[in-house]
Amino acid sequence: MAIGDELSNLNFESMIGGPLSAVIKAQAQAAVTAVDFIKAVGFDRGTDGNVTGPTMITFVYDKAVETTADDGTVTVEVKAFELKVPFLTMLPIPFIRVEEVKIDFNAKITAVQESSSTSSHGVDAELKAKAGWGWGSASLKVNYSYKRSSSASQKVERTYSLSVHVRAVQDEIPAGTERLLGILEASIVETPVKTAA
């Protein structure tokens, strides 16, 4: 088989299209994973499974507060405050995008074809003669031989290698998600903790 025929029989469509199709599916799966992450981490759900609101982190901290009296006297008092922060604004959201796909295919086909042919000819002659008074006799003996031998061998070595390099990066946040995070950030509330009288 000729080397050109060997290469033409390879299914390049599967070799190149297969990794590309896998990359597209991986990209789609990454998008679904990001959506599932936002749903699971960013929002609370009721017993019926519907979203009840964003998941909030609430914590209390002390803060120094300055107050100025009518006479201009400044007093500093430490007061307790409560801060409510949407949990989703505190986490990096995984938006993975495939930036580059590099497919390397190497084919090494080594074909060795050997043929040899040998032939040999052989002539063997023998002459015998007798002579006497009157008449004589002679005999001639000839042997002829022909021999031909041929041999052929064919050896084909095939080596294929396929390597796929995928480079993924953290993508920019989509416009809708960025707007959602902006709304959640605006809902961050700091309120003073009421002390019991």
C-alpha positions as CSV (number, residue, x, y, z in Angstrom):
1,M,0.0,0.0,0.0
2,A,1.4,3.4,-0.9
3,I,2.0,6.0,1.8
4,G,-0.5,8.4,0.2
5,D,-3.2,5.7,0.4
6,E,-2.3,5.1,4.1
7,L,-2.9,8.8,4.9
8,S,-6.1,9.0,2.8
9,N,-7.6,6.2,4.8
10,L,-7.2,8.0,8.1
11,N,-10.4,9.6,9.5
12,F,-9.2,13.2,10.0
13,E,-12.8,14.3,10.6
14,S,-13.0,12.2,13.7
15,M,-9.5,13.0,14.9
16,I,-9.9,16.8,14.6
17,G,-13.7,17.1,15.1
18,G,-13.7,14.8,18.1
19,P,-11.5,17.0,20.3
20,L,-13.3,20.2,19.1
21,S,-16.7,18.7,19.9
22,A,-15.4,17.7,23.3
23,V,-14.2,21.3,23.9
24,I,-17.6,22.7,22.9
25,K,-19.3,20.3,25.3
26,A,-16.9,21.2,28.1
27,Q,-17.6,24.9,27.5
28,A,-21.3,24.3,27.7
29,Q,-20.8,22.2,30.9
30,A,-18.7,25.0,32.4
31,A,-21.6,27.5,31.8
32,V,-24.1,25.2,33.4
33,T,-21.8,24.7,36.3
34,A,-21.5,28.4,36.8
35,V,-25.3,28.8,36.8
36,D,-25.7,25.9,39.3
37,F,-23.1,27.5,41.5
38,I,-25.0,30.8,41.6
39,K,-28.3,29.0,42.3
40,A,-26.8,26.8,45.1
41,V,-24.7,29.4,46.8
42,G,-26.3,32.7,46.1
43,F,-30.0,32.2,47.0
44,D,-32.1,30.7,49.7
45,R,-35.0,28.4,48.9
46,G,-38.2,27.6,50.7
47,T,-39.6,24.2,51.4
48,D,-41.4,24.3,48.1
49,G,-38.0,24.8,46.3
50,N,-38.7,28.3,45.1
51,V,-36.2,31.1,45.7
52,T,-37.0,33.2,48.7
53,G,-34.2,35.7,48.5
54,P,-30.4,36.1,48.3
55,T,-28.4,34.2,50.9
56,M,-27.2,36.9,53.4
57,I,-24.3,36.8,55.8
58,T,-25.0,38.7,58.9
59,F,-22.3,39.7,61.5
60,V,-21.9,42.2,64.3
61,Y,-18.8,44.3,64.8
62,D,-17.7,47.3,66.8
63,K,-17.2,50.7,65.2
64,A,-16.0,54.0,66.6
65,V,-18.6,56.8,66.2
66,E,-17.8,60.4,66.6
67,T,-20.5,62.8,67.8
68,T,-20.2,66.6,68.0
69,A,-22.1,68.4,70.7
70,D,-23.7,71.9,70.3
71,D,-20.7,73.4,72.0
72,G,-18.3,71.8,69.6
73,T,-17.1,69.1,71.9
74,V,-16.3,65.8,70.0
75,T,-16.9,62.6,71.7
76,V,-15.9,59.1,70.4
77,E,-18.1,56.2,71.4
78,V,-17.7,52.6,70.4
79,K,-21.0,51.2,69.2
80,A,-22.0,47.8,67.8
81,F,-23.2,47.5,64.3
82,E,-24.8,44.7,62.3
83,L,-23.9,44.2,58.6
84,K,-25.8,42.1,56.2
85,V,-23.9,41.1,53.0
86,P,-25.2,39.0,50.1
87,F,-23.0,35.9,50.2
88,L,-22.7,35.8,46.4
89,T,-20.9,39.2,46.4
90,M,-18.1,37.7,48.5
91,L,-17.2,34.8,46.2
92,P,-15.4,34.6,42.8
93,I,-17.9,33.2,40.4
94,P,-16.4,30.5,38.1
95,F,-16.8,31.7,34.5
96,I,-14.4,29.5,32.6
97,R,-13.8,30.1,28.9
98,V,-11.7,28.0,26.5
99,E,-9.4,30.5,24.9
100,E,-7.3,28.3,22.7
101,V,-7.4,24.7,21.4
102,K,-4.3,23.3,19.7
103,I,-4.5,19.9,18.0
104,D,-1.2,18.2,17.0
105,F,-1.4,15.1,14.8
106,N,1.8,13.3,13.8
107,A,1.8,10.3,11.4
108,K,5.0,8.4,10.7
109,I,4.7,5.7,8.1
110,T,7.7,3.8,7.1
111,A,7.4,1.4,4.2
112,V,10.3,-0.9,3.2
113,Q,9.9,-3.1,0.2
114,E,12.6,-5.5,-0.7
115,S,12.8,-7.8,-3.7
116,S,15.7,-10.0,-4.9
117,S,16.0,-12.3,-7.9
118,T,18.8,-14.7,-8.8
119,S,19.3,-16.9,-11.7
120,S,22.0,-19.3,-12.7
121,H,22.8,-21.3,-15.9
122,G,24.9,-24.3,-16.0
123,V,26.4,-26.3,-19.0
124,D,28.2,-29.5,-18.5
125,A,29.6,-31.2,-21.6
126,E,31.4,-34.5,-22.1
127,L,32.9,-35.7,-25.3
128,K,34.0,-39.3,-25.9
129,A,35.6,-40.4,-29.1
130,K,37.1,-43.7,-30.3
131,A,39.2,-44.1,-33.4
132,G,40.3,-47.2,-35.1
133,W,41.1,-48.5,-38.6
134,G,38.3,-47.8,-40.9
135,W,35.7,-46.1,-38.9
136,G,35.5,-44.5,-35.5
137,S,32.8,-43.7,-33.0
138,A,32.2,-40.6,-31.0
139,S,29.7,-39.7,-28.3
140,L,28.8,-36.2,-27.0
141,K,27.0,-35.8,-23.7
142,V,25.7,-32.3,-22.8
143,N,23.8,-31.3,-19.7
144,Y,22.2,-27.9,-19.4
145,S,20.6,-26.5,-16.2
146,Y,18.8,-23.2,-15.5
147,K,17.8,-22.1,-12.0
148,R,16.0,-18.9,-11.0
149,S,14.8,-17.9,-7.5
150,S,13.2,-14.7,-6.4
151,S,12.0,-13.4,-3.1
152,A,10.1,-10.3,-2.0
153,S,9.4,-8.9,1.4
154,Q,7.3,-5.8,2.4
155,K,7.4,-4.2,5.8
156,V,5.2,-1.2,6.9
157,E,5.5,0.5,10.2
158,R,2.8,2.9,11.3
159,T,3.1,5.4,14.3
160,Y,0.3,7.9,15.0
161,S,0.2,10.4,17.9
162,L,-2.5,12.9,18.7
163,S,-2.1,15.6,21.3
164,V,-4.7,18.2,22.3
165,H,-3.7,21.3,24.2
166,V,-6.6,23.3,25.8
167,R,-6.0,26.7,27.4
168,A,-8.9,27.9,29.6
169,V,-9.1,31.3,31.3
170,Q,-11.4,33.0,33.8
171,D,-13.8,34.9,31.6
172,E,-15.4,38.3,32.2
173,I,-18.7,38.2,34.1
174,P,-21.6,38.4,31.8
175,A,-23.6,41.6,31.8
176,G,-26.6,40.1,33.4
177,T,-24.6,38.6,36.3
178,E,-22.7,41.8,36.7
179,R,-25.9,43.8,37.0
180,L,-27.3,41.2,39.5
181,L,-24.1,41.6,41.7
182,G,-24.5,45.4,41.5
183,I,-28.1,45.1,42.9
184,L,-26.9,42.7,45.6
185,E,-24.1,45.1,46.5
186,A,-26.6,47.9,46.8
187,S,-28.6,45.8,49.3
188,I,-25.7,45.7,51.8
189,V,-27.1,47.2,55.0
190,E,-25.3,48.5,58.0
191,T,-27.5,49.1,61.0
192,P,-26.7,50.0,64.6
193,V,-27.4,47.2,67.1
194,K,-30.1,48.3,69.5
195,T,-29.1,47.7,73.1
196,A,-31.7,46.7,75.7
197,A,-32.7,49.7,77.8
